[in-house]
Structures are given as C-alpha cells and as structure tokens.
Amino acid sequence: MNQSITGYHKDEENDWVAELLCGHFQHVRHNPPFINRPWVVTEAGRNSMLGYELNCKKCDLGDPKDLLA
C-alpha cells in the first residue's frame, strides 16, 4: 500500500528513516550501487520528497504503528 512521507528521523545507527502517513517507519538509505537515493543526504533533498509515496509493506501485513524510542 502506498503511503506519503510526512517526516524523517535518524535511527540508532545514524541512518535516515521516513515517517509515513500511516504511522509506519521505513529506512530511506542512499547506498550506491545497490540503493540510489541521493536526495536522502541533504535536508533540501529530504524536504523535496515530503508527500512522496513509498510502498508500505507493514500496511500490507497489518502491522501496528511504529513508535519513536
């Protein structure tokens, strides 16, 4: 199920995590050549992707909302 990005935070390993409208979190790493998301590395890039929809597999599975630690 596609869900909009509403914000971001960093996890305990300093990786960026997208906060989705549904309440789930999803890592958004830039790790070329495997994952190419150069927009993740700058604040302007991340802000430009607010509202962009990511496929939320947690929604498909009916998982409960994620919580910030």
MODELLER restraints for C-alpha pairs under 7 A, 6 or more apart:
rsr = mdl.restraints
at = mdl.atoms
rsr.add(forms.Gaussian(group=physical.xy_distance, feature=features.Distance(at['CA:1:A'], at['CA:55:A']), mean=5.40, stdev=0.5))
rsr.add(forms.Gaussian(group=physical.xy_distance, feature=features.Distance(at['CA:1:A'], at['CA:56:A']), mean=5.34, stdev=0.5))
rsr.add(forms.Gaussian(group=physical.xy_distance, feature=features.Distance(at['CA:1:A'], at['CA:57:A']), mean=6.74, stdev=0.5))
rsr.add(forms.Gaussian(group=physical.xy_distance, feature=features.Distance(at['CA:1:A'], at['CA:59:A']), mean=6.26, stdev=0.5))
rsr.add(forms.Gaussian(group=physical.xy_distance, feature=features.Distance(at['CA:1:A'], at['CA:60:A']), mean=6.03, stdev=0.5))
rsr.add(forms.Gaussian(group=physical.xy_distance, feature=features.Distance(at['CA:2:A'], at['CA:53:A']), mean=5.51, stdev=0.5))
rsr.add(forms.Gaussian(group=physical.xy_distance, feature=features.Distance(at['CA:2:A'], at['CA:54:A']), mean=5.28, stdev=0.5))
rsr.add(forms.Gaussian(group=physical.xy_distance, feature=features.Distance(at['CA:2:A'], at['CA:55:A']), mean=4.36, stdev=0.5))
rsr.add(forms.Gaussian(group=physical.xy_distance, feature=features.Distance(at['CA:2:A'], at['CA:56:A']), mean=5.79, stdev=0.5))
rsr.add(forms.Gaussian(group=physical.xy_distance, feature=features.Distance(at['CA:3:A'], at['CA:20:A']), mean=5.99, stdev=0.5))
rsr.add(forms.Gaussian(group=physical.xy_distance, feature=features.Distance(at['CA:3:A'], at['CA:21:A']), mean=5.92, stdev=0.5))
rsr.add(forms.Gaussian(group=physical.xy_distance, feature=features.Distance(at['CA:3:A'], at['CA:22:A']), mean=6.49, stdev=0.5))
rsr.add(forms.Gaussian(group=physical.xy_distance, feature=features.Distance(at['CA:3:A'], at['CA:53:A']), mean=4.90, stdev=0.5))
rsr.add(forms.Gaussian(group=physical.xy_distance, feature=features.Distance(at['CA:3:A'], at['CA:54:A']), mean=5.49, stdev=0.5))
rsr.add(forms.Gaussian(group=physical.xy_distance, feature=features.Distance(at['CA:3:A'], at['CA:55:A']), mean=6.36, stdev=0.5))
rsr.add(forms.Gaussian(group=physical.xy_distance, feature=features.Distance(at['CA:3:A'], at['CA:56:A']), mean=6.29, stdev=0.5))
rsr.add(forms.Gaussian(group=physical.xy_distance, feature=features.Distance(at['CA:4:A'], at['CA:20:A']), mean=5.54, stdev=0.5))
rsr.add(forms.Gaussian(group=physical.xy_distance, feature=features.Distance(at['CA:4:A'], at['CA:21:A']), mean=5.42, stdev=0.5))
rsr.add(forms.Gaussian(group=physical.xy_distance, feature=features.Distance(at['CA:4:A'], at['CA:51:A']), mean=4.80, stdev=0.5))
rsr.add(forms.Gaussian(group=physical.xy_distance, feature=features.Distance(at['CA:4:A'], at['CA:52:A']), mean=5.22, stdev=0.5))
rsr.add(forms.Gaussian(group=physical.xy_distance, feature=features.Distance(at['CA:4:A'], at['CA:53:A']), mean=4.15, stdev=0.5))
rsr.add(forms.Gaussian(group=physical.xy_distance, feature=features.Distance(at['CA:4:A'], at['CA:54:A']), mean=6.39, stdev=0.5))
rsr.add(forms.Gaussian(group=physical.xy_distance, feature=features.Distance(at['CA:5:A'], at['CA:18:A']), mean=6.16, stdev=0.5))
rsr.add(forms.Gaussian(group=physical.xy_distance, feature=features.Distance(at['CA:5:A'], at['CA:19:A']), mean=5.79, stdev=0.5))
rsr.add(forms.Gaussian(group=physical.xy_distance, feature=features.Distance(at['CA:5:A'], at['CA:20:A']), mean=4.56, stdev=0.5))
rsr.add(forms.Gaussian(group=physical.xy_distance, feature=features.Distance(at['CA:5:A'], at['CA:21:A']), mean=6.22, stdev=0.5))
rsr.add(forms.Gaussian(group=physical.xy_distance, feature=features.Distance(at['CA:5:A'], at['CA:50:A']), mean=5.14, stdev=0.5))
rsr.add(forms.Gaussian(group=physical.xy_distance, feature=features.Distance(at['CA:5:A'], at['CA:51:A']), mean=4.97, stdev=0.5))
rsr.add(forms.Gaussian(group=physical.xy_distance, feature=features.Distance(at['CA:5:A'], at['CA:52:A']), mean=5.62, stdev=0.5))
rsr.add(forms.Gaussian(group=physical.xy_distance, feature=features.Distance(at['CA:5:A'], at['CA:53:A']), mean=6.15, stdev=0.5))
rsr.add(forms.Gaussian(group=physical.xy_distance, feature=features.Distance(at['CA:6:A'], at['CA:19:A']), mean=5.66, stdev=0.5))
rsr.add(forms.Gaussian(group=physical.xy_distance, feature=features.Distance(at['CA:6:A'], at['CA:20:A']), mean=5.47, stdev=0.5))
rsr.add(forms.Gaussian(group=physical.xy_distance, feature=features.Distance(at['CA:6:A'], at['CA:21:A']), mean=5.84, stdev=0.5))
rsr.add(forms.Gaussian(group=physical.xy_distance, feature=features.Distance(at['CA:6:A'], at['CA:50:A']), mean=5.69, stdev=0.5))
rsr.add(forms.Gaussian(group=physical.xy_distance, feature=features.Distance(at['CA:6:A'], at['CA:51:A']), mean=6.20, stdev=0.5))
rsr.add(forms.Gaussian(group=physical.xy_distance, feature=features.Distance(at['CA:7:A'], at['CA:18:A']), mean=5.97, stdev=0.5))
rsr.add(forms.Gaussian(group=physical.xy_distance, feature=features.Distance(at['CA:7:A'], at['CA:19:A']), mean=5.00, stdev=0.5))
rsr.add(forms.Gaussian(group=physical.xy_distance, feature=features.Distance(at['CA:7:A'], at['CA:50:A']), mean=6.72, stdev=0.5))
rsr.add(forms.Gaussian(group=physical.xy_distance, feature=features.Distance(at['CA:8:A'], at['CA:16:A']), mean=6.70, stdev=0.5))
rsr.add(forms.Gaussian(group=physical.xy_distance, feature=features.Distance(at['CA:8:A'], at['CA:17:A']), mean=5.52, stdev=0.5))
rsr.add(forms.Gaussian(group=physical.xy_distance, feature=features.Distance(at['CA:8:A'], at['CA:18:A']), mean=4.57, stdev=0.5))
rsr.add(forms.Gaussian(group=physical.xy_distance, feature=features.Distance(at['CA:8:A'], at['CA:19:A']), mean=5.39, stdev=0.5))
rsr.add(forms.Gaussian(group=physical.xy_distance, feature=features.Distance(at['CA:9:A'], at['CA:16:A']), mean=5.85, stdev=0.5))
rsr.add(forms.Gaussian(group=physical.xy_distance, feature=features.Distance(at['CA:9:A'], at['CA:17:A']), mean=5.38, stdev=0.5))
rsr.add(forms.Gaussian(group=physical.xy_distance, feature=features.Distance(at['CA:9:A'], at['CA:18:A']), mean=6.76, stdev=0.5))
rsr.add(forms.Gaussian(group=physical.xy_distance, feature=features.Distance(at['CA:10:A'], at['CA:16:A']), mean=4.54, stdev=0.5))
rsr.add(forms.Gaussian(group=physical.xy_distance, feature=features.Distance(at['CA:10:A'], at['CA:17:A']), mean=5.72, stdev=0.5))
rsr.add(forms.Gaussian(group=physical.xy_distance, feature=features.Distance(at['CA:11:A'], at['CA:17:A']), mean=6.70, stdev=0.5))
rsr.add(forms.Gaussian(group=physical.xy_distance, feature=features.Distance(at['CA:15:A'], at['CA:29:A']), mean=6.69, stdev=0.5))
rsr.add(forms.Gaussian(group=physical.xy_distance, feature=features.Distance(at['CA:16:A'], at['CA:27:A']), mean=6.01, stdev=0.5))
rsr.add(forms.Gaussian(group=physical.xy_distance, feature=features.Distance(at['CA:16:A'], at['CA:28:A']), mean=5.76, stdev=0.5))
rsr.add(forms.Gaussian(group=physical.xy_distance, feature=features.Distance(at['CA:16:A'], at['CA:29:A']), mean=6.35, stdev=0.5))
rsr.add(forms.Gaussian(group=physical.xy_distance, feature=features.Distance(at['CA:17:A'], at['CA:25:A']), mean=6.27, stdev=0.5))
rsr.add(forms.Gaussian(group=physical.xy_distance, feature=features.Distance(at['CA:17:A'], at['CA:26:A']), mean=5.41, stdev=0.5))
rsr.add(forms.Gaussian(group=physical.xy_distance, feature=features.Distance(at['CA:17:A'], at['CA:27:A']), mean=4.20, stdev=0.5))
rsr.add(forms.Gaussian(group=physical.xy_distance, feature=features.Distance(at['CA:17:A'], at['CA:28:A']), mean=5.56, stdev=0.5))
rsr.add(forms.Gaussian(group=physical.xy_distance, feature=features.Distance(at['CA:18:A'], at['CA:25:A']), mean=5.57, stdev=0.5))
rsr.add(forms.Gaussian(group=physical.xy_distance, feature=features.Distance(at['CA:18:A'], at['CA:26:A']), mean=5.16, stdev=0.5))
rsr.add(forms.Gaussian(group=physical.xy_distance, feature=features.Distance(at['CA:18:A'], at['CA:27:A']), mean=5.99, stdev=0.5))
rsr.add(forms.Gaussian(group=physical.xy_distance, feature=features.Distance(at['CA:18:A'], at['CA:28:A']), mean=6.26, stdev=0.5))
rsr.add(forms.Gaussian(group=physical.xy_distance, feature=features.Distance(at['CA:19:A'], at['CA:25:A']), mean=4.76, stdev=0.5))
rsr.add(forms.Gaussian(group=physical.xy_distance, feature=features.Distance(at['CA:19:A'], at['CA:26:A']), mean=6.73, stdev=0.5))
rsr.add(forms.Gaussian(group=physical.xy_distance, feature=features.Distance(at['CA:23:A'], at['CA:65:A']), mean=4.91, stdev=0.5))
rsr.add(forms.Gaussian(group=physical.xy_distance, feature=features.Distance(at['CA:23:A'], at['CA:66:A']), mean=6.09, stdev=0.5))
rsr.add(forms.Gaussian(group=physical.xy_distance, feature=features.Distance(at['CA:24:A'], at['CA:65:A']), mean=5.14, stdev=0.5))
rsr.add(forms.Gaussian(group=physical.xy_distance, feature=features.Distance(at['CA:24:A'], at['CA:66:A']), mean=4.99, stdev=0.5))
rsr.add(forms.Gaussian(group=physical.xy_distance, feature=features.Distance(at['CA:25:A'], at['CA:66:A']), mean=6.22, stdev=0.5))
rsr.add(forms.Gaussian(group=physical.xy_distance, feature=features.Distance(at['CA:28:A'], at['CA:40:A']), mean=6.85, stdev=0.5))
rsr.add(forms.Gaussian(group=physical.xy_distance, feature=features.Distance(at['CA:29:A'], at['CA:35:A']), mean=6.84, stdev=0.5))
rsr.add(forms.Gaussian(group=physical.xy_distance, feature=features.Distance(at['CA:29:A'], at['CA:37:A']), mean=6.60, stdev=0.5))
rsr.add(forms.Gaussian(group=physical.xy_distance, feature=features.Distance(at['CA:29:A'], at['CA:40:A']), mean=6.78, stdev=0.5))
rsr.add(forms.Gaussian(group=physical.xy_distance, feature=features.Distance(at['CA:30:A'], at['CA:36:A']), mean=5.34, stdev=0.5))
rsr.add(forms.Gaussian(group=physical.xy_distance, feature=features.Distance(at['CA:30:A'], at['CA:37:A']), mean=4.62, stdev=0.5))
rsr.add(forms.Gaussian(group=physical.xy_distance, feature=features.Distance(at['CA:30:A'], at['CA:38:A']), mean=5.82, stdev=0.5))
rsr.add(forms.Gaussian(group=physical.xy_distance, feature=features.Distance(at['CA:30:A'], at['CA:40:A']), mean=6.35, stdev=0.5))
rsr.add(forms.Gaussian(group=physical.xy_distance, feature=features.Distance(at['CA:39:A'], at['CA:45:A']), mean=4.17, stdev=0.5))
rsr.add(forms.Gaussian(group=physical.xy_distance, feature=features.Distance(at['CA:39:A'], at['CA:46:A']), mean=5.77, stdev=0.5))
rsr.add(forms.Gaussian(group=physical.xy_distance, feature=features.Distance(at['CA:40:A'], at['CA:46:A']), mean=5.36, stdev=0.5))
